[in-house]
Amino acid sequence: MAIKTAILGFGRSGSTLHAEPIERLPEFDLSAVFDIDPKAREDAYNRFHCKVYDNYNEMMADKELELVVIVTRSDQHFQMASDCLKAGKNVVVTKPWALNQREAEEMISIANRSGKLLMPWLPARWGCDLLRLRELIDSGVIGRVFQVRRSEFTFGVRYDWQTQKRYGGGYLLNWGPHLVDQPMQLIGKPVKSVYGELKQINNPGDAEDVFFAVMKTEDDVTIVSEFNIGAEKLPNWVVQGEKGTIFVQGTDIEIHKVSYPEPVDRTLYRSQYEIKVEKDKPEGADRLTPDSRYGDSLAVYSHIAKAIAGEEAYMVSLESALNLTRVLDAIRESHERKQVIHLR
């Protein structure tokens, strides 16, 4: 039997990033949509011939619903996810799954009591660049990694609710679940200290459109994450190791491998070295596509179906999602207090 699924919020992301894999995969049946916009409800009905609602609590009375996908404003995620879990539904909640640690911990508690799955949507963990970088690091091609930088740049301006603090807007919660989480997953060690800066440069409203964070992991790897106002020519990843550096720009990966000519002249101010630049090998590079840099939604939803069926554990554990939320909280706290925050 297909999983009877509802979407809360049939806007830009709900109608594409989530509705499309649900529509394509036989494991799912999109049977209901909630949206406060009559046009969105009309679009959903015309496309899926499903039930449509302007009150999601009425939708929760449908005992056949198994899964609810929450794609609404950030400030609505906690209450909606909590209500759906209490109604006995499995829940996928888009980023940020919670505005802060308090909300995250309470949602986890509610999920545990309900016996239902709470699945934070962090598709960048399936990102093709992250997966390829993990393979390259594991191969030892650049030796021990000591620093990772993950960046995105744009001059684009937004005018929607994401520019308003009261709605949970701002780029730390919007882009942090990508740009902070990915290098944390790449390194795989807990973050022990955080320094952060937030700025509002181009967007209207009162929420930040720039964030910059420096984190130290327990094994002393430095992580730099930023969403910034700038030309998009700068690298999206810089991974530094003792034997070389990996640069990623979009879907292009370059590996800069260092060697030291023999014999070594120890009288020189700095030793001689040579750098060999290689484009990533085709068997690795051909998996990198613009559409999969932030995860293949079809693959993620295939995994969600297996998690609901009990065939696989959901890849984004609640503990790891909570750890990310703690780090995002610490970035904001560091900015407000103008000091490094040490995590326990």
C-alpha positions in Angstrom: 0.0 0.0 0.0 1.2 3.5 -0.9 2.0 5.8 2.0 -0.9 8.3 2.3 0.9 11.6 2.4 -0.1 15.3 3.1 1.9 18.4 2.4 1.5 21.5 4.6 2.5 24.4 2.5 2.1 24.1 -1.3 4.3 27.1 -2.2 7.6 27.1 -4.2 9.3 24.3 -2.3 6.2 22.3 -1.4 4.9 22.1 -4.9 8.3 21.2 -6.5 11.1 19.9 -4.2 8.6 17.7 -2.2 5.6 17.2 -4.4 7.6 16.0 -7.4 9.3 13.0 -5.8 6.0 12.1 -4.0 4.3 12.3 -7.4 6.9 10.1 -9.1 7.4 7.4 -6.5 4.9 4.6 -6.3 5.6 4.3 -2.6 3.6 7.5 -1.9 0.1 8.7 -2.5 -0.4 12.5 -2.1 -3.9 12.5 -0.7 -4.1 15.9 1.0 -2.7 19.5 0.9 -3.0 22.4 3.3 -2.4 26.0 2.3 -3.8 29.3 3.4 -3.6 30.5 -0.3 -6.8 29.6 -2.3 -4.7 29.6 -5.5 -2.2 27.0 -4.0 -5.1 24.8 -2.9 -6.6 25.0 -6.4 -3.3 24.1 -8.0 -2.9 21.1 -5.7 -6.4 19.9 -6.4 -6.0 20.2 -10.2 -2.7 18.4 -10.1 -3.4 15.6 -7.7 -7.2 15.5 -7.3 -6.5 15.3 -3.5 -8.3 16.8 -0.5 -7.4 20.4 0.2 -7.6 22.2 3.5 -7.3 25.7 4.8 -7.0 24.4 8.4 -4.4 21.7 9.0 -6.0 20.5 12.2 -9.0 19.3 10.2 -6.6 17.4 8.0 -5.2 15.6 11.1 -8.5 14.0 11.7 -8.0 11.8 8.7 -6.9 8.5 10.2 -5.6 7.1 6.9 -2.9 9.8 6.7 0.5 8.3 7.6 3.0 11.0 6.6 2.8 14.8 6.8 5.5 17.0 5.1 5.8 20.4 6.6 7.0 23.1 4.2 5.7 26.3 5.8 7.3 29.3 7.3 10.1 28.6 9.8 8.2 30.0 12.8 5.4 27.5 12.1 7.5 24.3 12.0 7.6 23.5 15.8 3.8 23.9 16.4 2.8 22.1 13.2 5.2 19.2 13.7 4.2 18.8 17.3 0.5 18.8 16.4 1.0 16.2 13.6 3.1 13.9 15.9 0.4 14.1 18.6 -2.2 13.2 16.0 -0.2 10.0 15.2 1.4 11.0 12.0 5.0 10.5 10.8 6.5 13.9 10.1 9.1 15.3 7.6 9.9 18.9 8.6 11.9 21.1 6.2 14.8 23.3 7.3 15.1 24.7 9.9 13.3 21.9 11.6 13.4 24.1 14.8 14.2 27.7 15.5 16.3 26.8 18.5 17.5 24.1 20.9 14.4 24.4 23.1 12.0 23.7 20.3 14.2 20.9 19.0 14.4 19.1 22.3 10.6 19.4 22.9 9.9 18.0 19.4 12.1 15.1 20.1 10.3 14.4 23.4 6.9 14.6 21.6 8.1 12.2 18.9 9.4 9.7 21.4 6.1 9.7 23.2 4.1 9.4 20.0 6.1 6.4 18.7 6.1 8.1 15.2 9.1 9.2 13.1 10.3 12.8 13.2 12.5 13.3 10.1 14.4 16.6 9.8 14.8 17.5 6.1 18.5 18.0 5.6 18.9 17.0 2.0 22.4 18.5 1.6 23.7 15.4 3.5 23.0 13.6 0.2 24.8 16.4 -1.7 26.9 15.1 -4.6 29.8 17.4 -3.7 29.8 16.3 0.0 29.7 12.6 -0.9 32.5 12.9 -3.4 34.7 14.9 -1.0 34.2 12.2 1.6 35.5 9.7 -0.9 38.5 11.8 -1.7 39.4 12.5 1.9 39.0 8.8 2.8 41.4 8.0 -0.1 44.1 10.0 1.6 44.9 12.1 -1.5 45.5 15.2 0.5 46.5 13.6 3.8 45.2 14.7 7.2 42.6 17.5 6.8 43.0 20.4 9.2 40.7 23.0 7.7 37.4 23.1 5.7 35.7 26.2 4.3 32.2 26.0 2.9 30.8 29.1 1.2 28.1 30.5 -1.0 28.0 34.0 -2.5 25.4 36.0 -4.3 24.2 39.6 -4.9 20.6 38.4 -5.1 18.0 40.2 -3.0 14.9 38.7 -1.4 11.7 40.4 -0.5 9.7 37.6 1.1 9.1 36.5 4.8 12.7 35.2 4.9 13.8 38.8 5.6 11.7 39.1 8.8 12.9 37.9 12.2 9.3 37.4 13.5 8.8 34.6 10.9 12.1 32.9 11.7 13.7 34.4 8.7 17.4 35.2 8.1 20.1 33.3 6.3 21.6 31.6 9.3 18.5 29.4 9.7 17.9 29.3 5.9 21.4 28.4 4.7 23.1 27.2 7.9 21.4 23.8 7.6 23.4 23.4 4.4 26.6 25.4 4.9 27.2 24.6 8.5 26.0 21.0 8.5 27.8 19.8 5.5 31.4 20.4 6.7 30.4 19.1 10.2 29.3 15.9 8.5 32.4 15.8 6.4 34.7 16.0 9.4 32.4 13.8 11.6 33.6 15.1 15.0 31.7 17.3 17.5 32.2 21.0 17.4 33.7 22.3 20.6 33.8 26.1 20.0 32.1 28.6 17.8 32.6 32.2 16.7 30.0 33.9 14.6 29.1 37.2 12.9 25.7 38.2 11.4 25.2 41.1 9.1 22.3 42.7 7.1 23.7 44.1 3.8 21.3 44.0 0.9 18.0 42.5 1.9 15.1 44.6 3.3 13.5 43.7 6.6 15.4 43.1 9.9 17.0 39.6 9.5 20.6 38.9 8.5 21.5 38.2 4.9 25.2 37.4 5.7 26.6 35.0 8.3 30.2 34.0 8.9 31.2 31.3 11.4 34.5 29.7 12.6 34.2 26.4 14.4 36.7 24.1 16.0 36.0 20.4 16.3 37.2 18.1 19.1 40.1 16.9 17.0 41.1 20.5 16.3 39.9 20.8 12.7 38.8 24.4 11.8 35.5 24.8 9.9 34.6 28.1 8.3 31.1 28.5 7.0 29.6 31.5 5.4 26.8 32.9 3.2 28.0 36.1 1.9 27.4 39.0 -0.5 29.9 38.7 -3.3 30.6 37.4 -6.8 29.9 33.8 -7.4 33.4 33.1 -8.7 34.8 32.2 -5.3 35.1 28.5 -4.4 32.2 26.8 -2.6 34.6 24.4 -0.8 38.2 24.6 0.2 39.4 21.5 1.9 43.0 21.8 3.2 45.1 18.8 4.1 48.8 18.3 4.9 49.5 16.9 1.5 47.3 19.1 -0.7 44.1 21.2 -1.2 40.8 20.4 -2.8 38.8 23.2 -4.4 35.2 22.9 -5.4 33.3 25.5 -7.5 29.9 24.4 -8.4 30.3 20.9 -9.9 34.0 21.3 -10.7 36.6 19.7 -8.4 40.3 20.3 -8.6 42.8 18.4 -6.5 46.1 20.3 -5.8 48.7 17.7 -4.6 51.9 18.8 -3.1 55.3 17.1 -3.2 58.8 18.1 -1.9 61.7 17.6 -4.3 64.7 15.6 -2.9 67.2 16.3 -1.6 65.8 18.9 0.9 68.0 22.0 1.3 67.5 22.8 5.0 69.4 26.1 4.6 66.6 27.7 2.6 64.1 30.1 4.2 61.3 27.8 3.1 61.6 24.5 1.4 61.0 24.0 -2.3 57.7 22.3 -3.3 55.8 21.3 -6.4 52.0 21.3 -6.9 50.3 19.0 -9.3 46.8 20.0 -10.3 44.3 17.3 -11.3 40.7 17.6 -12.3 38.6 15.1 -10.5 38.5 11.7 -12.2 35.5 11.2 -14.5 34.2 8.2 -12.5 33.8 10.6 -9.5 33.1 13.8 -11.4 30.3 12.5 -13.6 28.0 12.1 -10.5 28.2 15.9 -9.8 25.3 17.8 -11.3 23.8 21.2 -10.4 20.5 19.6 -9.4 22.1 17.3 -6.9 24.5 19.6 -5.0 21.9 19.9 -2.3 20.7 16.3 -2.5 18.6 14.3 -4.9 15.0 14.7 -3.5 14.0 11.5 -5.3 16.7 9.5 -3.5 15.8 11.1 -0.2 12.1 10.3 -0.5 13.0 6.7 -1.5 14.9 6.5 1.7 12.0 8.1 3.7 9.7 5.4 2.4 12.1 2.7 3.6 12.4 4.4 7.0 8.6 4.5 7.4 8.5 0.8 6.5 11.2 0.0 9.1 13.6 -1.2 6.5 16.3 1.5 7.2 17.0 3.9 10.0 16.5 7.5 8.8 19.9 8.9 7.9 19.4 12.2 9.8 19.3 11.1 13.4 17.6 13.4 15.8 20.8 13.6 17.9 22.7 14.9 14.9 20.0 17.4 13.9 19.9 18.6 17.5 23.7 19.0 17.5 23.4 21.2 14.4 20.7 23.3 16.1 23.0 23.8 19.1 25.8 25.0 16.8 23.5 27.4 14.9 22.3 28.8 18.3 25.9 29.2 19.3 26.7 31.2 16.1 23.9 33.6 16.9 24.9 33.8 20.6 28.5 34.5 19.7 27.4 37.4 17.4 25.2 38.8 20.2 27.7 38.5 22.9 30.8 39.2 20.7 32.7 36.3 22.1 33.6 32.7 21.4 31.1 30.2 22.6 32.3 26.9 24.0 30.0 24.0 23.7 29.7 21.2 26.3 
